[in-house]
Amino acid sequence: MALRLPHLDPGVPPTTGPLRYMWWLVRSQRWRILRASLVGTAWMVGLAVRPYLVSRAIDDGLRADDTAALLRWAAAIVVAGLILAYLGIIRHRTMTFVREDATGRSAGVLLRHLARLGAALPRRMAVGEVATVTAADITNTSHILTTTGPGVGAVASFATVAYLLWTVAPALALFVLVGVPLIAVLVTPLLRRLERAESAYRHEQGQLTTRASDIVVGLRVLAGVGGRGLFNERYGAVSKGLLRKGYRVGAVNSWVEALTFTIPGFFLAAVVWLSARMAADGTITIGEMVAVYGYVAVLSVPVWFMLEMGHQAIRARVAARRIVAVLRIQPENTGGGTRTAPRRGELVDPASGLVVPPGVVVGVAADDPAAASALADRLGHFQPESVKSEVTWDSVPLADIALEELRAGILVADHESYLFAGTLRELLSVKENTGDEHIRAALHTASADDVADALPEGLATPLDARARTLSGGQRQRLRLARALLAEPEVLILVDPTSAVDAHTEARIAERLRAKRDGRTTVLVTTSPLLLGRADTVAFLRAGRVAGTGTHTDLLDRDPDYRALVARDLDEALT
């Protein structure tokens, strides 16, 4: 199934810090942001031109009683308004492209990295944290880019207004030049407090999302054991704590929002008052006083943008810090090797003493489920980096094989692997050009024909994430069919039939052997029906191979093996 992204290659961002990451987003579309800066500057500076035109219309037209001059200046005001309207549309349109480009680029980078992490991700970060990063944090980070163009324009507009005020009254210009930095100084402590509160809130929000996800996934189990009320109470307690932190963030945020409007308002009111006093004293003309009022009104726009940019920068920095934290997670056992994967050969695990000959079906029964899972991880090269891998394939260490080839050659499929949302056909199409006939054949091997036939639209039926509308046994058989369609040289199946009945399990065991004929298959299970179809069975006691042979041989000579599979054997016979 092809995945369509806004950027085929989103690039490689720096992970040294949130500011570097945001700067990388800016550099990734430098020409678009340059255009936005030019348009934003033209728009904001143009706002300062209209008060000047109004002042000329008053002084040269109304006061001088010159109708022709008044009409000329009025026409200039109309033309300036049309140009500003056009520039405003282009500015908003360009900044929307900038924001969406940054959102798509961050999403592409994160999705690519999450895919690389694979099995390392759940061990390093909770599901809720990943959900909040890929949703809210990407959006908050991209919003800061919408201030880049207007931010440059705000500075240029501020300088233009200061110059125009200087031509009218230097005292007013000095008052503006000193007052605007003072506003920033007054708001800065609140912005820092907002950053601390926002960071704590975002972290706990991710944890709560994880808890909610766990409850939803395990709702049926919780209802069965009577634990739904208990987990509901725990969720409510954590939610109340998060609510209090949300109030704290909201309180700081409301103060920032209030000061963003009130401080510039008081400041600009003071400028208007000073200009009115100057007009009354005759220091400036009536037209210049009107121009000053217009300049002050215009100045509210860049001042608001500057304060809003500081507010957005805090939120973006918190969000970008979380994105960078995800990008810093390194995949476990990236291999680093360059050797080509063998086409055939023995798979040897010195830690357990297991030897898997090529082209056969090998059953592995372990007295400890944890040891069985650890063995599957070692054979698939999924163990943590701190654990050195000694597994070899055709005498080649797995760590020396290129990771992409290793993953294509050895597939570990457990009975709880994730099922993605989409149609049944998309869920099973793990390779390019997978035809319906291949899918049907895999479904037959997994004894899942009835699953597809029971769906209203067959293979075209849409399924939600995890295929929650299906039963546990149906989902397990779909996972097995998907693993078979990958067609790896070595397929390691961990408890592939634990959720199906004995008759279905017997059909799967028979068909699986025929389907995988000539390729290596490892069945990590205690099912006697599957072990009975294996060419050879290895019995693991305390994580080491304690005996090998056929299923019948081990039943006859090893009482521990017989005790391990006896319950499953009794269930299969009844």
C-alpha positions as CSV (number, residue, x, y, z in Angstrom):
1,M,0.0,0.0,0.0
2,A,1.6,3.2,-1.1
3,L,1.6,6.1,1.4
4,R,1.2,9.5,-0.1
5,L,2.9,12.4,1.7
6,P,3.2,16.1,1.0
7,H,6.9,15.7,0.7
8,L,8.5,12.6,-0.8
9,D,11.7,13.6,1.0
10,P,11.0,15.9,3.9
11,G,14.7,16.2,4.7
12,V,16.8,15.6,7.7
13,P,16.2,18.0,10.6
14,P,18.7,18.8,13.3
15,T,17.9,17.3,16.7
16,T,20.1,19.5,18.9
17,G,17.3,21.7,20.2
18,P,13.9,23.1,19.5
19,L,15.2,26.4,18.1
20,R,17.4,24.6,15.6
21,Y,14.5,22.5,14.5
22,M,12.2,25.6,14.0
23,W,15.0,27.3,12.0
24,W,15.3,24.2,9.8
25,L,11.6,24.5,9.0
26,V,12.2,28.1,8.0
27,R,15.2,27.2,5.8
28,S,13.3,24.4,4.2
29,Q,11.0,26.9,2.4
30,R,13.2,30.0,2.5
31,W,11.9,31.5,-0.8
32,R,8.3,31.2,0.2
33,I,9.1,32.8,3.6
34,L,11.1,35.5,1.8
35,R,8.1,36.2,-0.4
36,A,5.9,36.3,2.7
37,S,8.3,38.7,4.4
38,L,8.3,41.1,1.4
39,V,4.5,41.0,1.0
40,G,4.0,41.3,4.8
41,T,6.4,44.3,4.9
42,A,4.6,46.0,2.0
43,W,1.3,45.4,3.6
44,M,2.3,46.8,7.0
45,V,4.2,49.7,5.6
46,G,1.3,50.4,3.4
47,L,-0.9,50.8,6.4
48,A,1.3,53.6,7.6
49,V,1.0,55.4,4.2
50,R,-2.8,56.0,4.4
51,P,-2.6,58.3,7.5
52,Y,-0.1,60.3,5.6
53,L,-2.5,60.6,2.6
54,V,-5.3,61.6,5.0
55,S,-3.2,64.3,6.5
56,R,-2.3,65.7,3.1
57,A,-6.0,65.6,2.1
58,I,-6.9,67.7,5.2
59,D,-4.0,70.2,5.0
60,D,-3.8,70.6,1.2
61,G,-7.4,70.0,0.4
62,L,-9.8,70.9,3.2
63,R,-7.8,73.6,5.0
64,A,-6.6,75.2,1.8
65,D,-10.1,74.9,0.2
66,D,-8.5,73.2,-2.8
67,T,-11.1,70.8,-4.3
68,A,-8.8,69.4,-7.0
69,A,-6.1,68.6,-4.4
70,L,-8.8,67.0,-2.1
71,L,-10.0,64.8,-5.0
72,R,-6.4,63.8,-5.9
73,W,-5.6,62.8,-2.3
74,A,-9.0,61.0,-1.9
75,A,-8.3,59.0,-5.1
76,A,-4.9,58.1,-3.7
77,I,-6.5,56.9,-0.5
78,V,-8.9,54.7,-2.4
79,V,-6.1,53.2,-4.6
80,A,-4.0,52.6,-1.5
81,G,-6.9,50.8,0.1
82,L,-7.3,48.5,-2.9
83,I,-3.6,47.7,-3.0
84,L,-3.6,47.0,0.7
85,A,-6.5,44.7,0.3
86,Y,-4.8,42.8,-2.4
87,L,-1.5,42.6,-0.4
88,G,-3.5,41.3,2.6
89,I,-5.0,38.5,0.6
90,I,-1.6,37.5,-0.8
91,R,0.0,37.7,2.7
92,H,-2.7,35.5,4.2
93,R,-2.6,33.0,1.3
94,T,1.2,32.8,1.4
95,M,1.4,32.3,5.2
96,T,-1.2,29.5,4.9
97,F,1.0,27.7,2.4
98,V,4.0,28.3,4.8
99,R,2.1,26.8,7.8
100,E,0.7,23.8,5.8
101,D,4.2,23.1,4.3
102,A,5.7,23.0,7.8
103,T,3.0,20.8,9.1
104,G,3.4,18.3,6.2
105,R,7.2,18.4,6.6
106,S,7.1,17.7,10.3
107,A,4.5,15.0,9.8
108,G,6.7,13.3,7.1
109,V,9.8,13.5,9.3
110,L,8.0,12.0,12.3
111,L,6.2,9.3,10.3
112,R,9.5,8.2,8.7
113,H,11.3,8.2,12.0
114,L,8.5,6.3,13.8
115,A,8.6,3.7,11.1
116,R,12.4,3.3,11.6
117,L,12.0,2.9,15.3
118,G,9.7,-0.1,14.9
119,A,9.8,-2.3,18.0
120,A,11.9,0.3,19.9
121,L,9.1,2.9,20.1
122,P,6.7,1.2,22.6
123,R,9.7,0.6,24.9
124,R,10.8,4.2,24.8
125,M,7.7,6.3,24.6
126,A,4.0,5.8,25.6
127,V,1.3,5.7,22.9
128,G,-0.4,8.8,24.3
129,E,2.9,10.8,24.1
130,V,3.3,9.8,20.4
131,A,-0.4,10.8,19.7
132,T,0.0,14.3,21.2
133,V,3.3,14.9,19.4
134,T,1.9,13.9,16.0
135,A,-1.3,15.9,16.5
136,A,-1.1,19.0,18.7
137,D,2.7,19.6,18.8
138,I,3.1,19.5,15.0
139,T,0.4,22.1,14.6
140,N,1.7,24.4,17.4
141,T,5.2,24.3,15.9
142,S,4.0,25.1,12.3
143,H,2.0,28.1,13.6
144,I,5.2,30.0,14.6
145,L,6.1,30.1,10.9
146,T,3.0,32.2,10.2
147,T,4.6,35.0,12.2
148,T,7.8,35.0,10.1
149,G,6.5,37.1,7.3
150,P,4.3,39.5,9.5
151,G,7.1,39.6,12.0
152,V,9.6,41.1,9.5
153,G,6.8,43.4,8.3
154,A,6.1,44.4,11.9
155,V,9.7,45.5,12.4
156,A,9.7,47.4,9.1
157,S,6.3,49.0,9.9
158,F,7.5,50.0,13.3
159,A,10.6,51.7,11.9
160,T,8.5,53.4,9.2
161,V,6.0,54.8,11.7
162,A,8.8,55.9,14.0
163,Y,10.4,57.8,11.0
164,L,7.1,59.4,10.0
165,L,6.5,60.5,13.7
166,W,10.0,61.9,13.7
167,T,9.1,64.1,10.8
168,V,6.1,65.3,12.7
169,A,7.5,65.6,16.2
170,P,10.8,64.0,17.4
171,A,9.5,63.8,21.0
172,L,6.7,61.5,19.8
173,A,9.1,59.3,17.9
174,L,11.4,58.9,21.0
175,F,8.4,58.0,23.1
176,V,7.5,55.2,20.7
177,L,11.0,54.0,20.3
178,V,11.4,53.7,24.1
179,G,7.8,52.5,24.9
180,V,7.6,49.5,22.6
181,P,10.7,47.7,24.0
182,L,9.4,48.5,27.5
183,I,6.2,46.6,26.6
184,A,8.2,43.5,25.6
185,V,10.1,43.7,29.0
186,L,6.8,43.8,30.9
187,V,5.3,40.7,29.0
188,T,8.5,38.6,29.0
189,P,8.2,37.2,32.6
190,L,4.6,36.0,31.8
191,L,5.9,34.3,28.7
192,R,8.5,32.4,30.6
193,R,5.9,31.3,33.2
194,L,3.7,30.2,30.3
195,E,6.5,28.0,28.9
196,R,7.0,26.2,32.2
197,A,3.2,25.6,32.8
198,E,2.7,24.6,29.1
199,S,5.6,22.0,29.3
200,A,4.2,20.4,32.4
201,Y,0.7,20.3,31.0
202,R,1.7,18.8,27.7
203,H,3.6,16.0,29.4
204,E,0.7,15.0,31.6
205,Q,-1.7,15.3,28.7
206,G,0.3,12.7,26.9
207,Q,0.2,10.4,29.9
208,L,-3.5,10.8,30.2
209,T,-4.0,10.0,26.5
210,T,-2.0,6.8,27.0
211,R,-4.2,5.8,29.9
212,A,-7.4,6.5,27.9
213,S,-6.0,4.5,24.9
214,D,-5.3,1.6,27.2
215,I,-8.8,1.7,28.7
216,V,-10.4,1.8,25.3
217,V,-8.3,-1.1,24.0
218,G,-8.9,-3.2,27.1
219,L,-12.6,-2.2,27.7
220,R,-13.9,-5.7,27.0
221,V,-11.4,-7.3,29.3
222,L,-12.1,-4.7,32.0
223,A,-15.8,-5.3,31.8
224,G,-15.3,-9.1,32.0
225,V,-13.2,-8.9,35.2
226,G,-15.3,-6.1,36.8
227,G,-12.5,-3.6,36.7
228,R,-14.2,-0.9,34.6
229,G,-15.3,1.2,37.5
230,L,-11.9,1.0,39.2
231,F,-10.1,2.1,36.1
232,N,-12.7,4.8,35.5
233,E,-12.0,6.2,39.0
234,R,-8.3,6.2,38.4
235,Y,-8.7,8.0,35.0
236,G,-11.0,10.5,36.7
237,A,-8.4,11.3,39.4
238,V,-5.6,11.8,36.9
239,S,-8.0,13.9,34.7
240,K,-8.8,16.2,37.6
241,G,-5.1,16.8,38.2
242,L,-4.6,17.6,34.5
243,L,-7.6,19.9,34.7
244,R,-6.0,21.9,37.5
245,K,-2.8,22.2,35.4
246,G,-5.0,23.3,32.5
247,Y,-6.5,26.0,34.6
248,R,-3.0,27.2,35.5
249,V,-2.0,27.3,31.8
250,G,-5.3,29.1,31.0
251,A,-4.7,31.7,33.7
252,V,-1.3,32.6,32.5
253,N,-2.5,32.5,28.9
254,S,-5.4,34.8,29.7
255,W,-3.0,37.3,31.3
256,V,-0.8,37.2,28.2
257,E,-3.7,37.7,25.9
258,A,-5.1,40.6,28.1
259,L,-1.7,42.4,28.2
260,T,-1.3,41.8,24.5
261,F,-4.2,44.2,24.0
262,T,-4.3,46.4,27.0
263,I,-0.6,47.5,27.3
264,P,-0.4,48.6,23.6
265,G,-3.8,50.3,24.1
266,F,-2.7,52.3,27.0
267,F,0.6,53.1,25.3
268,L,-1.0,54.2,22.1
269,A,-3.6,56.3,24.0
270,A,-0.7,58.1,25.6
271,V,0.8,58.9,22.2
272,V,-2.6,60.3,21.0
273,W,-2.9,62.4,24.1
274,L,0.6,63.9,23.6
275,S,-0.2,64.6,19.9
276,A,-3.5,66.3,20.9
277,R,-1.6,68.5,23.4
278,M,0.9,69.4,20.7
279,A,-1.9,70.4,18.3
280,A,-3.6,72.5,21.0
281,D,-0.2,74.3,21.6
282,G,0.2,74.8,17.8
283,T,3.3,72.7,17.7
284,I,1.7,70.5,15.0
285,T,-1.1,71.1,12.6
286,I,-4.6,69.6,12.7
287,G,-3.7,67.4,9.7
288,E,-0.5,66.2,11.4
289,M,-2.5,65.4,14.5
290,V,-4.9,63.3,12.4
291,A,-1.8,61.7,10.8
292,V,-0.4,60.9,14.3
293,Y,-3.7,59.3,15.3
294,G,-3.6,57.2,12.1
295,Y,0.1,56.3,12.7
296,V,-0.8,55.2,16.3
297,A,-3.8,53.1,15.0
298,V,-1.4,51.5,12.4
299,L,1.2,51.0,15.1
300,S,-1.2,48.8,17.1
301,V,-0.9,46.2,14.3
302,P,2.9,45.6,14.4
303,V,2.9,45.9,18.2
304,W,0.2,43.2,18.4
305,F,2.1,41.0,15.9
306,M,5.3,41.3,18.0
307,L,3.6,40.3,21.2
308,E,1.6,37.5,19.5
309,M,4.9,36.3,17.9
310,G,6.4,36.0,21.4
311,H,3.3,34.1,22.6
312,Q,3.4,31.7,19.6
313,A,7.1,31.3,20.0
314,I,6.7,30.0,23.6
315,R,4.1,27.4,22.5
316,A,6.1,26.4,19.4
317,R,9.3,26.0,21.5
318,V,7.5,23.6,23.9
319,A,6.0,21.7,21.0
320,A,9.3,21.6,19.0
321,R,11.1,20.3,22.1
322,R,8.7,17.4,22.3
323,I,9.2,16.7,18.5
324,V,13.0,16.7,18.9
325,A,12.7,14.4,21.9
326,V,11.0,11.8,19.6
327,L,13.5,12.3,16.8
328,R,16.3,11.7,19.3
329,I,15.1,8.2,20.0
330,Q,17.4,5.8,18.1
331,P,16.3,2.5,16.7
332,E,17.5,-0.5,18.5
333,N,19.9,-2.7,16.6
334,T,20.1,-0.6,13.5
335,G,22.6,-3.1,12.3
336,G,25.0,-0.8,10.6
337,G,26.0,-3.8,8.5
338,T,26.4,-3.8,4.7
339,R,26.4,-7.5,4.0
340,T,23.7,-9.1,1.8
341,A,21.2,-11.4,3.6
342,P,21.7,-15.1,2.8
343,R,19.1,-16.7,0.6
344,R,19.3,-19.9,2.7
345,G,21.3,-21.2,5.7
346,E,21.1,-22.2,9.3
347,L,19.8,-19.8,11.9
348,V,21.8,-20.3,15.1
349,D,21.2,-18.7,18.5
350,P,24.1,-19.5,20.8
351,A,22.3,-18.0,23.8
352,S,19.7,-20.8,23.8
353,G,21.5,-23.4,21.7
354,L,18.8,-23.4,19.1
355,V,19.8,-24.4,15.5
356,V,17.2,-23.9,12.8
357,P,18.0,-25.8,9.6
358,P,17.0,-24.1,6.3
359,G,13.8,-25.0,4.5
360,V,12.0,-26.8,7.4
361,V,9.3,-26.2,9.9
362,V,10.8,-26.0,13.5
363,G,8.6,-25.9,16.6
364,V,9.9,-24.2,19.7
365,A,8.1,-25.0,23.0
366,A,9.4,-23.1,26.1
367,D,8.5,-23.6,29.7
368,D,8.8,-19.8,30.2
369,P,6.8,-17.5,27.9
370,A,9.3,-14.7,28.5
371,A,12.1,-16.9,27.3
372,A,10.1,-17.7,24.2
373,S,9.5,-14.0,23.5
374,A,13.2,-13.2,24.1
375,L,14.2,-16.0,21.7
376,A,11.9,-14.6,18.9
377,D,13.4,-11.1,19.5
378,R,16.9,-12.5,19.2
379,L,16.2,-14.4,16.0
380,G,14.6,-11.3,14.5
381,H,17.3,-9.0,15.8
382,F,14.9,-7.0,17.9
383,Q,16.7,-7.1,21.3
384,P,17.8,-3.8,22.9
385,E,21.2,-2.4,21.8
386,S,22.6,-3.1,25.2
387,V,22.3,-6.8,24.6
388,K,24.9,-8.0,22.1
389,S,23.5,-10.2,19.4
390,E,25.3,-13.5,18.7
391,V,22.7,-14.9,16.3
392,T,24.0,-16.0,12.9
393,W,22.3,-16.7,9.6
394,D,24.3,-19.0,7.3
395,S,27.4,-18.2,9.6
396,V,26.8,-14.4,9.0
397,P,26.1,-12.4,12.2
398,L,22.8,-10.6,12.0
399,A,24.4,-7.4,13.1
400,D,26.6,-7.5,9.9
401,I,23.6,-7.7,7.6
402,A,22.0,-4.5,6.1
403,L,18.9,-3.8,8.2
404,E,16.5,-3.5,5.2
405,E,17.6,-6.8,3.8
406,L,17.5,-8.4,7.3
407,R,13.9,-7.3,7.8
408,A,12.9,-8.6,4.4
409,G,14.5,-11.9,5.0
410,I,13.4,-12.6,8.6
411,L,10.0,-11.8,9.8
412,V,8.8,-12.1,13.4
413,A,5.0,-12.1,13.6
414,D,3.3,-12.2,17.0
415,H,-0.3,-12.8,17.7
416,E,-0.9,-9.2,18.9
417,S,0.7,-7.3,16.0
418,Y,-1.0,-4.1,15.0
419,L,-3.8,-4.1,12.4
420,F,-4.0,-0.8,10.5
421,A,-7.2,0.9,9.5
422,G,-8.3,0.6,5.8
423,T,-9.9,-2.0,3.6
424,L,-9.2,-5.6,4.1
425,R,-7.3,-5.6,0.8
426,E,-5.1,-2.7,2.0
427,L,-4.5,-4.4,5.4
428,L,-3.2,-7.5,3.7
429,S,-1.3,-5.9,0.8
430,V,2.1,-5.7,2.4
431,K,4.0,-5.9,-0.8
432,E,3.7,-4.1,-4.1
433,N,1.5,-5.7,-6.8
434,T,-0.2,-8.1,-4.4
435,G,-3.1,-9.5,-6.3
436,D,-6.4,-10.7,-5.0
437,E,-5.5,-14.2,-5.9
438,H,-2.5,-14.1,-3.6
439,I,-4.6,-12.6,-0.9
440,R,-7.2,-15.3,-1.3
441,A,-4.5,-18.0,-1.1
442,A,-3.1,-16.6,2.1
443,L,-6.5,-16.3,3.6
444,H,-7.1,-19.9,2.8
445,T,-3.9,-21.0,4.4
446,A,-4.8,-19.0,7.5
447,S,-8.3,-20.6,7.4
448,A,-9.7,-17.0,7.1
449,D,-11.8,-17.4,4.0
450,D,-14.9,-17.1,6.1
451,V,-13.7,-13.7,7.5
452,A,-13.5,-12.1,4.0
453,D,-16.7,-13.8,2.9
454,A,-18.7,-12.6,5.9
455,L,-17.8,-9.0,5.3
456,P,-20.4,-7.0,3.3
457,E,-17.9,-5.8,0.6
458,G,-15.4,-8.7,0.8
459,L,-11.9,-7.5,0.4
460,A,-13.1,-3.9,-0.2
461,T,-14.7,-3.7,3.2
462,P,-13.2,-0.9,5.4
463,L,-12.0,-1.9,8.8
464,D,-11.1,0.5,11.7
465,A,-7.8,0.5,13.5
466,R,-7.0,-2.8,15.2
467,A,-10.1,-4.3,13.3
468,R,-12.0,-4.0,16.6
469,T,-15.3,-5.1,14.8
470,L,-13.8,-8.6,14.3
471,S,-13.4,-11.3,17.0
472,G,-10.0,-12.1,18.5
473,G,-9.8,-15.3,16.4
474,Q,-10.6,-13.5,13.2
475,R,-8.0,-10.9,13.8
476,Q,-5.4,-13.5,14.6
477,R,-6.0,-15.3,11.3
478,L,-5.7,-12.0,9.4
479,R,-2.4,-11.4,11.1
480,L,-1.2,-14.8,10.0
481,A,-2.4,-14.2,6.4
482,R,-0.6,-10.9,6.3
483,A,2.7,-12.5,7.5
484,L,2.4,-15.2,4.8
485,L,1.9,-12.6,2.1
486,A,5.2,-11.0,3.1
487,E,6.9,-14.2,1.9
488,P,10.1,-13.9,4.0
489,E,12.8,-16.6,3.7
490,V,12.5,-17.1,7.5
491,L,9.1,-16.7,9.2
492,I,8.9,-16.8,13.0
493,L,5.4,-17.1,14.2
494,V,4.7,-16.5,17.9
495,D,1.5,-18.3,19.1
496,P,-0.2,-17.9,15.8
497,T,-3.3,-19.9,16.7
498,S,-3.8,-19.1,20.4
499,A,-7.3,-17.6,19.8
500,V,-8.8,-20.2,17.5
501,D,-10.6,-23.5,18.1
502,A,-8.9,-26.9,17.7
503,H,-10.5,-27.7,14.4
504,T,-9.4,-24.4,12.8
505,E,-6.0,-24.9,14.3
506,A,-5.6,-28.3,12.7
507,R,-6.5,-26.9,9.3
508,I,-4.0,-24.1,9.7
509,A,-1.3,-26.5,10.8
510,E,-1.8,-28.7,7.7
511,R,-2.1,-25.8,5.2
512,L,0.8,-23.8,6.8
513,R,3.3,-26.6,6.2
514,A,2.3,-26.9,2.5
515,K,2.3,-23.1,2.0
516,R,5.8,-22.7,3.5
517,D,7.3,-25.7,1.8
518,G,11.0,-25.1,1.0
519,R,11.2,-22.1,3.3
520,T,12.2,-21.9,6.9
521,T,9.4,-21.5,9.5
522,V,9.8,-21.3,13.3
523,L,6.6,-21.9,15.3
524,V,7.0,-20.6,18.9
525,T,4.1,-22.3,20.6
526,T,3.0,-25.0,23.0
527,S,0.1,-26.1,20.7
528,P,0.4,-29.9,20.2
529,L,-1.4,-29.5,16.8
530,L,1.2,-27.1,15.4
531,L,4.1,-28.9,17.1
532,G,2.9,-32.2,15.7
533,R,3.2,-30.8,12.1
534,A,6.8,-29.6,12.7
535,D,9.7,-31.4,11.2
536,T,11.6,-31.0,14.5
537,V,10.8,-29.6,17.9
538,A,13.1,-27.9,20.3
539,F,12.1,-27.8,24.0
540,L,13.4,-24.9,26.0
541,R,13.9,-25.3,29.7
542,A,15.0,-22.1,31.6
543,G,15.8,-20.5,28.2
544,R,18.1,-23.3,26.9
545,V,17.4,-26.1,24.5
546,A,16.9,-29.2,26.8
547,G,15.9,-31.6,24.0
548,T,15.1,-31.9,20.3
549,G,13.3,-34.3,18.2
550,T,9.8,-34.9,16.8
551,H,6.8,-34.0,18.8
552,T,6.0,-37.7,19.4
553,D,9.6,-38.4,20.5
554,L,9.6,-35.6,23.0
555,L,6.2,-36.7,24.4
556,D,7.6,-40.2,25.0
557,R,10.9,-39.4,26.6
558,D,10.6,-35.9,28.3
559,P,8.1,-35.7,31.1
560,D,8.6,-31.9,31.4
561,Y,7.7,-31.4,27.7
562,R,4.7,-33.7,28.1
563,A,3.5,-31.7,31.1
564,L,3.9,-28.5,29.2
565,V,1.8,-29.5,26.2
566,A,-0.5,-32.0,28.0
567,R,-3.2,-29.4,28.8
568,D,-3.3,-28.2,25.2
569,L,-3.3,-31.8,24.0
570,D,-6.3,-32.6,26.2
571,E,-8.1,-29.6,25.0
572,A,-7.4,-30.5,21.4
573,L,-8.7,-34.1,21.9
574,T,-12.0,-33.0,23.5
